[in-house]
Amino acid sequence: MMTKQRPPSMYQRNAFAPGLLAAAVLFVAPVLMGGDWFAVVLFVAAILAVIVAWFAIEARQWWWLPVFAVIAVAWNPVFPFPFSGSVWTAAQSVAAVIFLVAGTLIKVPRA
């Protein structure tokens, strides 16, 4: 039985996995707000924002840097801001969508 081999992709999306992981954590974040586990959300979001920003630099897509700088600062666990309420809850979902979009759009040509 002959199978067709698909040609290899011309691009690789290095930011897809960290973007997907961050989006999953941020979509669960509103449930964890106010508890001890929300500190984990802050760590994960801030670290993965820096990782996705690095992949954006490698892909020469500089316009993502300010977006992920804001996310890294707003979700920083070292000096957390006292955000709360419906705006902060909505910000979790907005950041998750940003991670998904960036993970899909940030790509580099394969060597």
Biopython code that builds the backbone (N, CA, C, O; Angstrom):
import numpy as np
from Bio.PDB.StructureBuilder import StructureBuilder

atoms = [
    (1, "MET", "N", (0.835, -1.168, 0.000)),
    (1, "MET", "CA", (0.000, 0.000, 0.000)),
    (1, "MET", "C", (0.885, 1.239, 0.000)),
    (1, "MET", "O", (1.713, 1.421, 0.893)),
    (2, "MET", "N", (0.709, 2.069, -0.984)),
    (2, "MET", "CA", (1.512, 3.290, -1.119)),
    (2, "MET", "C", (0.832, 4.434, -0.362)),
    (2, "MET", "O", (-0.378, 4.636, -0.466)),
    (3, "THR", "N", (1.626, 5.164, 0.389)),
    (3, "THR", "CA", (1.099, 6.339, 1.077)),
    (3, "THR", "C", (1.814, 7.564, 0.542)),
    (3, "THR", "O", (3.008, 7.542, 0.243)),
    (4, "LYS", "N", (1.048, 8.619, 0.434)),
    (4, "LYS", "CA", (1.641, 9.880, -0.009)),
    (4, "LYS", "C", (2.342, 10.528, 1.169)),
    (4, "LYS", "O", (1.800, 10.597, 2.273)),
    (5, "GLN", "N", (3.526, 10.990, 0.926)),
    (5, "GLN", "CA", (4.236, 11.724, 1.974)),
    (5, "GLN", "C", (3.991, 13.204, 1.772)),
    (5, "GLN", "O", (4.129, 13.743, 0.674)),
    (6, "ARG", "N", (3.633, 13.824, 2.841)),
    (6, "ARG", "CA", (3.391, 15.258, 2.805)),
    (6, "ARG", "C", (4.722, 15.984, 2.787)),
    (6, "ARG", "O", (5.635, 15.614, 3.525)),
    (7, "PRO", "N", (4.850, 17.013, 1.956)),
    (7, "PRO", "CA", (6.114, 17.759, 1.958)),
    (7, "PRO", "C", (6.293, 18.483, 3.298)),
    (7, "PRO", "O", (5.317, 18.925, 3.903)),
    (8, "PRO", "N", (7.523, 18.599, 3.750)),
    (8, "PRO", "CA", (7.747, 19.270, 5.034)),
    (8, "PRO", "C", (7.343, 20.746, 4.960)),
    (8, "PRO", "O", (7.429, 21.386, 3.912)),
    (9, "SER", "N", (6.913, 21.247, 6.082)),
    (9, "SER", "CA", (6.504, 22.642, 6.164)),
    (9, "SER", "C", (7.705, 23.561, 5.950)),
    (9, "SER", "O", (8.829, 23.229, 6.326)),
    (10, "MET", "N", (7.455, 24.701, 5.349)),
    (10, "MET", "CA", (8.534, 25.659, 5.109)),
    (10, "MET", "C", (8.797, 26.529, 6.332)),
    (10, "MET", "O", (9.815, 27.218, 6.397)),
    (11, "TYR", "N", (7.881, 26.502, 7.305)),
    (11, "TYR", "CA", (8.012, 27.340, 8.491)),
    (11, "TYR", "C", (7.882, 26.484, 9.743)),
    (11, "TYR", "O", (7.277, 25.412, 9.730)),
    (12, "GLN", "N", (8.468, 26.987, 10.825)),
    (12, "GLN", "CA", (8.253, 26.367, 12.124)),
    (12, "GLN", "C", (7.741, 27.423, 13.083)),
    (12, "GLN", "O", (8.190, 28.569, 13.073)),
    (13, "ARG", "N", (6.797, 27.015, 13.908)),
    (13, "ARG", "CA", (6.157, 27.919, 14.860)),
    (13, "ARG", "C", (6.651, 27.582, 16.271)),
    (13, "ARG", "O", (6.029, 26.795, 16.984)),
    (14, "ASN", "N", (7.759, 28.178, 16.656)),
    (14, "ASN", "CA", (8.357, 27.901, 17.961)),
    (14, "ASN", "C", (7.517, 28.434, 19.110)),
    (14, "ASN", "O", (7.571, 27.887, 20.212)),
    (15, "ALA", "N", (6.746, 29.482, 18.883)),
    (15, "ALA", "CA", (5.969, 30.107, 19.952)),
    (15, "ALA", "C", (4.621, 29.428, 20.157)),
    (15, "ALA", "O", (3.873, 29.813, 21.056)),
    (16, "PHE", "N", (4.294, 28.425, 19.344)),
    (16, "PHE", "CA", (2.968, 27.818, 19.432)),
    (16, "PHE", "C", (2.764, 27.057, 20.748)),
    (16, "PHE", "O", (1.749, 27.244, 21.418)),
    (17, "ALA", "N", (3.709, 26.214, 21.114)),
    (17, "ALA", "CA", (3.564, 25.416, 22.341)),
    (17, "ALA", "C", (3.511, 26.289, 23.601)),
    (17, "ALA", "O", (2.618, 26.098, 24.427)),
    (18, "PRO", "N", (4.440, 27.243, 23.774)),
    (18, "PRO", "CA", (4.315, 28.086, 24.976)),
    (18, "PRO", "C", (3.062, 28.965, 24.940)),
    (18, "PRO", "O", (2.473, 29.249, 25.983)),
    (19, "GLY", "N", (2.658, 29.392, 23.750)),
    (19, "GLY", "CA", (1.430, 30.187, 23.650)),
    (19, "GLY", "C", (0.204, 29.388, 24.015)),
    (19, "GLY", "O", (-0.697, 29.896, 24.683)),
    (20, "LEU", "N", (0.159, 28.134, 23.583)),
    (20, "LEU", "CA", (-0.964, 27.263, 23.903)),
    (20, "LEU", "C", (-1.011, 26.946, 25.391)),
    (20, "LEU", "O", (-2.087, 26.928, 25.988)),
    (21, "LEU", "N", (0.144, 26.697, 25.990)),
    (21, "LEU", "CA", (0.210, 26.418, 27.426)),
    (21, "LEU", "C", (-0.232, 27.632, 28.244)),
    (21, "LEU", "O", (-1.002, 27.500, 29.196)),
    (22, "ALA", "N", (0.256, 28.809, 27.870)),
    (22, "ALA", "CA", (-0.124, 30.026, 28.586)),
    (22, "ALA", "C", (-1.620, 30.298, 28.436)),
    (22, "ALA", "O", (-2.275, 30.701, 29.397)),
    (23, "ALA", "N", (-2.162, 30.082, 27.240)),
    (23, "ALA", "CA", (-3.592, 30.299, 27.031)),
    (23, "ALA", "C", (-4.422, 29.356, 27.890)),
    (23, "ALA", "O", (-5.437, 29.766, 28.453)),
    (24, "ALA", "N", (-4.005, 28.106, 27.997)),
    (24, "ALA", "CA", (-4.739, 27.155, 28.829)),
    (24, "ALA", "C", (-4.742, 27.588, 30.291)),
    (24, "ALA", "O", (-5.771, 27.519, 30.962)),
    (25, "VAL", "N", (-3.596, 28.031, 30.778)),
    (25, "VAL", "CA", (-3.505, 28.479, 32.175)),
    (25, "VAL", "C", (-4.335, 29.746, 32.387)),
    (25, "VAL", "O", (-5.009, 29.886, 33.407)),
    (26, "LEU", "N", (-4.286, 30.661, 31.429)),
    (26, "LEU", "CA", (-5.019, 31.924, 31.603)),
    (26, "LEU", "C", (-6.530, 31.749, 31.467)),
    (26, "LEU", "O", (-7.289, 32.512, 32.065)),
    (27, "PHE", "N", (-6.978, 30.769, 30.700)),
    (27, "PHE", "CA", (-8.414, 30.513, 30.625)),
    (27, "PHE", "C", (-8.945, 29.918, 31.924)),
    (27, "PHE", "O", (-10.119, 30.090, 32.250)),
    (28, "VAL", "N", (-8.086, 29.220, 32.669)),
    (28, "VAL", "CA", (-8.474, 28.657, 33.967)),
    (28, "VAL", "C", (-8.285, 29.674, 35.093)),
    (28, "VAL", "O", (-8.846, 29.499, 36.175)),
    (29, "ALA", "N", (-7.520, 30.714, 34.864)),
    (29, "ALA", "CA", (-7.147, 31.685, 35.896)),
    (29, "ALA", "C", (-8.324, 32.316, 36.643)),
    (29, "ALA", "O", (-8.230, 32.471, 37.861)),
    (30, "PRO", "N", (-9.429, 32.689, 35.984)),
    (30, "PRO", "CA", (-10.520, 33.297, 36.767)),
    (30, "PRO", "C", (-11.056, 32.391, 37.874)),
    (30, "PRO", "O", (-11.538, 32.886, 38.893)),
    (31, "VAL", "N", (-10.981, 31.090, 37.692)),
    (31, "VAL", "CA", (-11.429, 30.159, 38.724)),
    (31, "VAL", "C", (-10.463, 30.161, 39.909)),
    (31, "VAL", "O", (-10.871, 29.956, 41.052)),
    (32, "LEU", "N", (-9.190, 30.392, 39.628)),
    (32, "LEU", "CA", (-8.158, 30.333, 40.664)),
    (32, "LEU", "C", (-7.918, 31.663, 41.371)),
    (32, "LEU", "O", (-7.162, 31.717, 42.341)),
    (33, "MET", "N", (-8.547, 32.727, 40.902)),
    (33, "MET", "CA", (-8.316, 34.054, 41.504)),
    (33, "MET", "C", (-8.699, 34.061, 42.979)),
    (33, "MET", "O", (-9.702, 33.480, 43.393)),
    (34, "GLY", "N", (-7.869, 34.734, 43.744)),
    (34, "GLY", "CA", (-8.126, 34.861, 45.168)),
    (34, "GLY", "C", (-7.562, 33.714, 45.989)),
    (34, "GLY", "O", (-7.517, 33.801, 47.216)),
    (35, "GLY", "N", (-7.136, 32.654, 45.344)),
    (35, "GLY", "CA", (-6.574, 31.508, 46.057)),
    (35, "GLY", "C", (-5.061, 31.493, 45.972)),
    (35, "GLY", "O", (-4.441, 32.356, 45.349)),
    (36, "ASP", "N", (-4.488, 30.495, 46.610)),
    (36, "ASP", "CA", (-3.033, 30.360, 46.612)),
    (36, "ASP", "C", (-2.491, 29.960, 45.249)),
    (36, "ASP", "O", (-1.345, 30.273, 44.927)),
    (37, "TRP", "N", (-3.297, 29.270, 44.440)),
    (37, "TRP", "CA", (-2.841, 28.804, 43.137)),
    (37, "TRP", "C", (-2.705, 29.924, 42.117)),
    (37, "TRP", "O", (-2.093, 29.724, 41.068)),
    (38, "PHE", "N", (-3.254, 31.085, 42.396)),
    (38, "PHE", "CA", (-3.155, 32.182, 41.428)),
    (38, "PHE", "C", (-1.713, 32.661, 41.289)),
    (38, "PHE", "O", (-1.350, 33.221, 40.255)),
    (39, "ALA", "N", (-0.895, 32.453, 42.299)),
    (39, "ALA", "CA", (0.527, 32.798, 42.178)),
    (39, "ALA", "C", (1.194, 31.964, 41.085)),
    (39, "ALA", "O", (2.084, 32.450, 40.388)),
    (40, "VAL", "N", (0.771, 30.729, 40.936)),
    (40, "VAL", "CA", (1.291, 29.881, 39.865)),
    (40, "VAL", "C", (0.894, 30.454, 38.506)),
    (40, "VAL", "O", (1.690, 30.445, 37.567)),
    (41, "VAL", "N", (-0.325, 30.946, 38.406)),
    (41, "VAL", "CA", (-0.789, 31.571, 37.162)),
    (41, "VAL", "C", (0.092, 32.771, 36.819)),
    (41, "VAL", "O", (0.471, 32.955, 35.662)),
    (42, "LEU", "N", (0.414, 33.575, 37.809)),
    (42, "LEU", "CA", (1.260, 34.746, 37.573)),
    (42, "LEU", "C", (2.647, 34.326, 37.080)),
    (42, "LEU", "O", (3.172, 34.913, 36.133)),
    (43, "PHE", "N", (3.235, 33.322, 37.713)),
    (43, "PHE", "CA", (4.550, 32.839, 37.280)),
    (43, "PHE", "C", (4.506, 32.308, 35.858)),
    (43, "PHE", "O", (5.344, 32.664, 35.030)),
    (44, "VAL", "N", (3.534, 31.460, 35.576)),
    (44, "VAL", "CA", (3.439, 30.842, 34.249)),
    (44, "VAL", "C", (3.219, 31.896, 33.173)),
    (44, "VAL", "O", (3.880, 31.865, 32.135)),
    (45, "ALA", "N", (2.302, 32.824, 33.405)),
    (45, "ALA", "CA", (2.001, 33.848, 32.399)),
    (45, "ALA", "C", (3.205, 34.753, 32.152)),
    (45, "ALA", "O", (3.506, 35.077, 31.003)),
    (46, "ALA", "N", (3.885, 35.160, 33.199)),
    (46, "ALA", "CA", (5.027, 36.058, 33.031)),
    (46, "ALA", "C", (6.194, 35.360, 32.335)),
    (46, "ALA", "O", (6.811, 35.928, 31.434)),
    (47, "ILE", "N", (6.493, 34.144, 32.748)),
    (47, "ILE", "CA", (7.619, 33.423, 32.141)),
    (47, "ILE", "C", (7.339, 33.103, 30.681)),
    (47, "ILE", "O", (8.206, 33.285, 29.826)),
    (48, "LEU", "N", (6.135, 32.629, 30.392)),
    (48, "LEU", "CA", (5.813, 32.289, 29.006)),
    (48, "LEU", "C", (5.681, 33.533, 28.128)),
    (48, "LEU", "O", (5.901, 33.453, 26.920)),
    (49, "ALA", "N", (5.329, 34.673, 28.706)),
    (49, "ALA", "CA", (5.317, 35.920, 27.932)),
    (49, "ALA", "C", (6.726, 36.284, 27.485)),
    (49, "ALA", "O", (6.930, 36.732, 26.357)),
    (50, "VAL", "N", (7.691, 36.092, 28.366)),
    (50, "VAL", "CA", (9.084, 36.372, 28.005)),
    (50, "VAL", "C", (9.575, 35.375, 26.946)),
    (50, "VAL", "O", (10.301, 35.753, 26.026)),
    (51, "ILE", "N", (9.181, 34.117, 27.075)),
    (51, "ILE", "CA", (9.595, 33.105, 26.092)),
    (51, "ILE", "C", (9.000, 33.404, 24.720)),
    (51, "ILE", "O", (9.709, 33.346, 23.715)),
    (52, "VAL", "N", (7.712, 33.722, 24.667)),
    (52, "VAL", "CA", (7.080, 34.038, 23.380)),
    (52, "VAL", "C", (7.678, 35.319, 22.806)),
    (52, "VAL", "O", (7.849, 35.427, 21.591)),
    (53, "ALA", "N", (7.996, 36.281, 23.653)),
    (53, "ALA", "CA", (8.639, 37.509, 23.168)),
    (53, "ALA", "C", (10.002, 37.190, 22.558)),
    (53, "ALA", "O", (10.382, 37.793, 21.554)),
    (54, "TRP", "N", (10.738, 36.256, 23.145)),
    (54, "TRP", "CA", (12.033, 35.867, 22.589)),
    (54, "TRP", "C", (11.855, 35.233, 21.211)),
    (54, "TRP", "O", (12.620, 35.522, 20.291)),
    (55, "PHE", "N", (10.859, 34.379, 21.068)),
    (55, "PHE", "CA", (10.604, 33.776, 19.761)),
    (55, "PHE", "C", (10.171, 34.830, 18.749)),
    (55, "PHE", "O", (10.460, 34.693, 17.561)),
    (56, "ALA", "N", (9.488, 35.871, 19.194)),
    (56, "ALA", "CA", (9.119, 36.970, 18.295)),
    (56, "ALA", "C", (10.361, 37.724, 17.841)),
    (56, "ALA", "O", (10.445, 38.145, 16.687)),
    (57, "ILE", "N", (11.315, 37.897, 18.732)),
    (57, "ILE", "CA", (12.581, 38.539, 18.352)),
    (57, "ILE", "C", (13.301, 37.688, 17.315)),
    (57, "ILE", "O", (13.801, 38.208, 16.318)),
    (58, "GLU", "N", (13.355, 36.374, 17.551)),
    (58, "GLU", "CA", (14.012, 35.489, 16.596)),
    (58, "GLU", "C", (13.331, 35.518, 15.226)),
    (58, "GLU", "O", (13.993, 35.396, 14.196)),
    (59, "ALA", "N", (12.014, 35.678, 15.221)),
    (59, "ALA", "CA", (11.263, 35.720, 13.964)),
    (59, "ALA", "C", (11.256, 37.117, 13.352)),
    (59, "ALA", "O", (10.672, 37.325, 12.288)),
    (60, "ARG", "N", (11.893, 38.064, 14.010)),
    (60, "ARG", "CA", (11.949, 39.465, 13.572)),
    (60, "ARG", "C", (10.560, 40.094, 13.453)),
    (60, "ARG", "O", (10.307, 40.906, 12.563)),
    (61, "GLN", "N", (9.680, 39.712, 14.350)),
    (61, "GLN", "CA", (8.349, 40.296, 14.424)),
    (61, "GLN", "C", (8.301, 41.181, 15.678)),
    (61, "GLN", "O", (7.726, 40.823, 16.706)),
    (62, "TRP", "N", (8.927, 42.338, 15.542)),
    (62, "TRP", "CA", (9.161, 43.234, 16.674)),
    (62, "TRP", "C", (7.883, 43.786, 17.280)),
    (62, "TRP", "O", (7.886, 44.162, 18.452)),
    (63, "TRP", "N", (6.795, 43.849, 16.532)),
    (63, "TRP", "CA", (5.561, 44.443, 17.037)),
    (63, "TRP", "C", (4.967, 43.639, 18.189)),
    (63, "TRP", "O", (4.112, 44.157, 18.906)),
    (64, "TRP", "N", (5.384, 42.406, 18.389)),
    (64, "TRP", "CA", (4.893, 41.625, 19.521)),
    (64, "TRP", "C", (5.593, 41.995, 20.834)),
    (64, "TRP", "O", (5.071, 41.699, 21.909)),
    (65, "LEU", "N", (6.741, 42.624, 20.767)),
    (65, "LEU", "CA", (7.500, 42.915, 21.994)),
    (65, "LEU", "C", (6.745, 43.785, 22.992)),
    (65, "LEU", "O", (6.690, 43.429, 24.169)),
    (66, "PRO", "N", (6.154, 44.919, 22.578)),
    (66, "PRO", "CA", (5.427, 45.712, 23.575)),
    (66, "PRO", "C", (4.240, 44.967, 24.180)),
    (66, "PRO", "O", (3.928, 45.143, 25.358)),
    (67, "VAL", "N", (3.588, 44.144, 23.382)),
    (67, "VAL", "CA", (2.427, 43.391, 23.877)),
    (67, "VAL", "C", (2.861, 42.433, 24.985)),
    (67, "VAL", "O", (2.238, 42.381, 26.046)),
    (68, "PHE", "N", (3.925, 41.681, 24.737)),
    (68, "PHE", "CA", (4.349, 40.717, 25.738)),
    (68, "PHE", "C", (5.123, 41.355, 26.877)),
    (68, "PHE", "O", (5.211, 40.773, 27.958)),
    (69, "ALA", "N", (5.681, 42.524, 26.663)),
    (69, "ALA", "CA", (6.283, 43.264, 27.782)),
    (69, "ALA", "C", (5.194, 43.689, 28.770)),
    (69, "ALA", "O", (5.377, 43.597, 29.984)),
    (70, "VAL", "N", (4.078, 44.147, 28.246)),
    (70, "VAL", "CA", (2.953, 44.540, 29.114)),
    (70, "VAL", "C", (2.429, 43.322, 29.873)),
    (70, "VAL", "O", (2.159, 43.404, 31.071)),
    (71, "ILE", "N", (2.285, 42.190, 29.175)),
    (71, "ILE", "CA", (1.798, 40.977, 29.841)),
    (71, "ILE", "C", (2.789, 40.531, 30.924)),
    (71, "ILE", "O", (2.377, 40.176, 32.028)),
    (72, "ALA", "N", (4.079, 40.546, 30.619)),
    (72, "ALA", "CA", (5.082, 40.118, 31.598)),
    (72, "ALA", "C", (5.080, 41.019, 32.828)),
    (72, "ALA", "O", (5.267, 40.541, 33.947)),
    (73, "VAL", "N", (4.873, 42.305, 32.632)),
    (73, "VAL", "CA", (4.858, 43.230, 33.773)),
    (73, "VAL", "C", (3.550, 43.127, 34.556)),
    (73, "VAL", "O", (3.565, 43.114, 35.787)),
    (74, "ALA", "N", (2.424, 43.055, 33.854)),
    (74, "ALA", "CA", (1.133, 43.004, 34.542)),
    (74, "ALA", "C", (0.950, 41.704, 35.324)),
    (74, "ALA", "O", (0.308, 41.701, 36.374)),
    (75, "TRP", "N", (1.504, 40.608, 34.827)),
    (75, "TRP", "CA", (1.360, 39.319, 35.489)),
    (75, "TRP", "C", (2.603, 38.939, 36.283)),
    (75, "TRP", "O", (2.768, 37.773, 36.641)),
    (76, "ASN", "N", (3.483, 39.902, 36.568)),
    (76, "ASN", "CA", (4.713, 39.541, 37.274)),
    (76, "ASN", "C", (4.395, 39.110, 38.703)),
    (76, "ASN", "O", (3.623, 39.771, 39.397)),
    (77, "PRO", "N", (4.986, 38.009, 39.138)),
    (77, "PRO", "CA", (4.689, 37.493, 40.477)),
    (77, "PRO", "C", (5.569, 38.083, 41.572)),
    (77, "PRO", "O", (5.267, 37.927, 42.755)),
    (78, "VAL", "N", (6.648, 38.756, 41.195)),
    (78, "VAL", "CA", (7.570, 39.281, 42.200)),
    (78, "VAL", "C", (6.973, 40.508, 42.885)),
    (78, "VAL", "O", (6.953, 40.593, 44.113)),
    (79, "PHE", "N", (6.496, 41.440, 42.098)),
    (79, "PHE", "CA", (5.821, 42.628, 42.624)),
    (79, "PHE", "C", (4.432, 42.707, 41.996)),
    (79, "PHE", "O", (4.200, 43.525, 41.105)),
    (80, "PRO", "N", (3.506, 41.861, 42.457)),
    (80, "PRO", "CA", (2.188, 41.811, 41.816)),
    (80, "PRO", "C", (1.379, 43.073, 42.068)),
    (80, "PRO", "O", (1.414, 43.665, 43.147)),
    (81, "PHE", "N", (0.654, 43.458, 41.036)),
    (81, "PHE", "CA", (-0.248, 44.598, 41.167)),
    (81, "PHE", "C", (-1.528, 44.133, 41.851)),
    (81, "PHE", "O", (-1.931, 42.981, 41.684)),
    (82, "PRO", "N", (-2.166, 44.999, 42.610)),
    (82, "PRO", "CA", (-3.393, 44.580, 43.310)),
    (82, "PRO", "C", (-4.632, 44.664, 42.413)),
    (82, "PRO", "O", (-5.633, 45.279, 42.783)),
    (83, "PHE", "N", (-4.557, 44.045, 41.237)),
    (83, "PHE", "CA", (-5.694, 44.054, 40.329)),
    (83, "PHE", "C", (-6.771, 43.107, 40.847)),
    (83, "PHE", "O", (-6.476, 42.078, 41.455)),
    (84, "SER", "N", (-8.017, 43.474, 40.597)),
    (84, "SER", "CA", (-9.133, 42.600, 40.957)),
    (84, "SER", "C", (-10.367, 43.061, 40.183)),
    (84, "SER", "O", (-10.333, 44.069, 39.477)),
    (85, "GLY", "N", (-11.422, 42.330, 40.323)),
    (85, "GLY", "CA", (-12.674, 42.712, 39.705)),
    (85, "GLY", "C", (-12.857, 42.149, 38.303)),
    (85, "GLY", "O", (-12.086, 41.314, 37.830)),
    (86, "SER", "N", (-13.895, 42.634, 37.668)),
    (86, "SER", "CA", (-14.274, 42.089, 36.364)),
    (86, "SER", "C", (-13.281, 42.458, 35.260)),
    (86, "SER", "O", (-13.112, 41.701, 34.304)),
    (87, "VAL", "N", (-12.621, 43.617, 35.382)),
    (87, "VAL", "CA", (-11.643, 44.004, 34.364)),
    (87, "VAL", "C", (-10.451, 43.055, 34.397)),
    (87, "VAL", "O", (-9.967, 42.639, 33.344)),
    (88, "TRP", "N", (-9.974, 42.709, 35.578)),
    (88, "TRP", "CA", (-8.841, 41.797, 35.706)),
    (88, "TRP", "C", (-9.236, 40.388, 35.259)),
    (88, "TRP", "O", (-8.430, 39.670, 34.668)),
    (89, "THR", "N", (-10.476, 40.000, 35.545)),
    (89, "THR", "CA", (-10.960, 38.700, 35.092)),
    (89, "THR", "C", (-11.018, 38.655, 33.569)),
    (89, "THR", "O", (-10.626, 37.658, 32.961)),
    (90, "ALA", "N", (-11.499, 39.714, 32.958)),
    (90, "ALA", "CA", (-11.552, 39.776, 31.491)),
    (90, "ALA", "C", (-10.147, 39.835, 30.891)),
    (90, "ALA", "O", (-9.918, 39.313, 29.800)),
    (91, "ALA", "N", (-9.215, 40.460, 31.590)),
    (91, "ALA", "CA", (-7.837, 40.552, 31.094)),
    (91, "ALA", "C", (-7.199, 39.172, 30.966)),
    (91, "ALA", "O", (-6.344, 38.969, 30.104)),
    (92, "GLN", "N", (-7.598, 38.230, 31.801)),
    (92, "GLN", "CA", (-7.063, 36.874, 31.701)),
    (92, "GLN", "C", (-7.419, 36.253, 30.345)),
    (92, "GLN", "O", (-6.575, 35.650, 29.682)),
    (93, "SER", "N", (-8.680, 36.414, 29.953)),
    (93, "SER", "CA", (-9.125, 35.854, 28.669)),
    (93, "SER", "C", (-8.515, 36.585, 27.493)),
    (93, "SER", "O", (-8.155, 35.962, 26.495)),
    (94, "VAL", "N", (-8.393, 37.901, 27.596)),
    (94, "VAL", "CA", (-7.784, 38.680, 26.513)),
    (94, "VAL", "C", (-6.327, 38.264, 26.326)),
    (94, "VAL", "O", (-5.875, 38.085, 25.195)),
    (95, "ALA", "N", (-5.603, 38.111, 27.408)),
    (95, "ALA", "CA", (-4.208, 37.683, 27.319)),
    (95, "ALA", "C", (-4.106, 36.275, 26.745)),
    (95, "ALA", "O", (-3.178, 35.979, 25.992)),
    (96, "ALA", "N", (-5.049, 35.408, 27.093)),
    (96, "ALA", "CA", (-5.040, 34.048, 26.545)),
    (96, "ALA", "C", (-5.212, 34.065, 25.034)),
    (96, "ALA", "O", (-4.527, 33.333, 24.319)),
    (97, "VAL", "N", (-6.118, 34.893, 24.549)),
    (97, "VAL", "CA", (-6.329, 35.001, 23.102)),
    (97, "VAL", "C", (-5.089, 35.589, 22.433)),
    (97, "VAL", "O", (-4.718, 35.158, 21.341)),
    (98, "ILE", "N", (-4.453, 36.552, 23.063)),
    (98, "ILE", "CA", (-3.215, 37.134, 22.511)),
    (98, "ILE", "C", (-2.137, 36.056, 22.393)),
    (98, "ILE", "O", (-1.435, 35.987, 21.384)),
    (99, "PHE", "N", (-2.006, 35.222, 23.416)),
    (99, "PHE", "CA", (-1.029, 34.133, 23.349)),
    (99, "PHE", "C", (-1.345, 33.181, 22.200)),
    (99, "PHE", "O", (-0.435, 32.743, 21.496)),
    (100, "LEU", "N", (-2.614, 32.858, 22.002)),
    (100, "LEU", "CA", (-2.989, 31.948, 20.915)),
    (100, "LEU", "C", (-2.695, 32.552, 19.546)),
    (100, "LEU", "O", (-2.167, 31.878, 18.662)),
    (101, "VAL", "N", (-3.041, 33.828, 19.378)),
    (101, "VAL", "CA", (-2.800, 34.497, 18.096)),
    (101, "VAL", "C", (-1.302, 34.597, 17.825)),
    (101, "VAL", "O", (-0.847, 34.319, 16.715)),
    (102, "ALA", "N", (-0.545, 34.991, 18.828)),
    (102, "ALA", "CA", (0.908, 35.112, 18.650)),
    (102, "ALA", "C", (1.538, 33.754, 18.361)),
    (102, "ALA", "O", (2.417, 33.650, 17.505)),
    (103, "GLY", "N", (1.102, 32.721, 19.059)),
    (103, "GLY", "CA", (1.647, 31.400, 18.816)),
    (103, "GLY", "C", (1.391, 30.918, 17.405)),
    (103, "GLY", "O", (2.188, 30.166, 16.843)),
    (104, "THR", "N", (0.289, 31.347, 16.837)),
    (104, "THR", "CA", (-0.036, 30.961, 15.465)),
    (104, "THR", "C", (0.717, 31.809, 14.442)),
    (104, "THR", "O", (1.140, 31.290, 13.409)),
    (105, "LEU", "N", (0.887, 33.081, 14.706)),
    (105, "LEU", "CA", (1.452, 33.993, 13.718)),
    (105, "LEU", "C", (2.981, 34.099, 13.758)),
    (105, "LEU", "O", (3.594, 34.426, 12.741)),
    (106, "ILE", "N", (3.591, 33.838, 14.878)),
    (106, "ILE", "CA", (5.044, 33.947, 14.977)),
    (106, "ILE", "C", (5.662, 32.686, 14.371)),
    (106, "ILE", "O", (5.502, 31.588, 14.906)),
    (107, "LYS", "N", (6.351, 32.850, 13.276)),
    (107, "LYS", "CA", (6.966, 31.710, 12.598)),
    (107, "LYS", "C", (8.270, 32.128, 11.948)),
    (107, "LYS", "O", (8.465, 33.289, 11.588)),
    (108, "VAL", "N", (9.152, 31.163, 11.807)),
    (108, "VAL", "CA", (10.453, 31.405, 11.163)),
    (108, "VAL", "C", (10.620, 30.376, 10.047)),
    (108, "VAL", "O", (10.129, 29.253, 10.159)),
    (109, "PRO", "N", (11.312, 30.756, 8.973)),
    (109, "PRO", "CA", (11.546, 29.779, 7.903)),
    (109, "PRO", "C", (12.474, 28.661, 8.383)),
    (109, "PRO", "O", (13.409, 28.894, 9.148)),
    (110, "ARG", "N", (12.199, 27.470, 7.926)),
    (110, "ARG", "CA", (13.074, 26.342, 8.252)),
    (110, "ARG", "C", (14.363, 26.447, 7.450)),
    (110, "ARG", "O", (14.366, 26.895, 6.304)),
    (111, "ALA", "N", (15.436, 26.031, 8.065)),
    (111, "ALA", "CA", (16.734, 26.086, 7.390)),
    (111, "ALA", "C", (16.902, 24.917, 6.446)),
    (111, "ALA", "O", (17.936, 24.797, 5.789)),
]
sb = StructureBuilder()
sb.init_structure("model")
sb.init_model(0)
sb.init_chain("A")
sb.init_seg("    ")
for serial, (resi, resn, name, xyz) in enumerate(atoms, 1):
    if name == "N":
        sb.init_residue(resn, " ", resi, " ")
    sb.init_atom(name, np.array(xyz, "f"), 0.0, 1.0, " ", f" {name:<3s}", serial, name[0])
structure = sb.get_structure()
